[in-house]
Amino acid sequence: SAANKKSLLIPEGFAHGFQALAENCEMIYLHTAPFSDLSEGAMNISDPKIGIHWPLPITDISNRDRQHPFITEKFKGVEI
C-alpha cells in the first residue's frame, strides 16, 4: 500500500493473478527479461479446478484473460 510500501516477489515461472481491492490502484510489474508472447502461459482464473476464492466478485477482466483455457486431464503445467 502507499502507507506500508511493501512489495511481493513472485518466483520466476510461478503462476499468479491479481485483484484490485480498492479504487485507483497502481501496480508496478517488473520482469526478469523482456516480455515475449512466446514465453507466456496462462490458466483461466474462473477454473473451479484451481479453486481461487477471490475476495471480491470479478467484474472487470480482459477479453484475453477471459479466454485462457481451463485445466483438462491432459494438463501437465503451464509451459514457459
Secondary structure, 3 states (H helix, E strand, C coil): CCCCCCCCCCCCCCCCCCCCCCCCCCCCCCCCCCCCHHHCCCCCCCCCCCCCCCCCCCCCCCHHHHCCCCCCCCCCCCCC
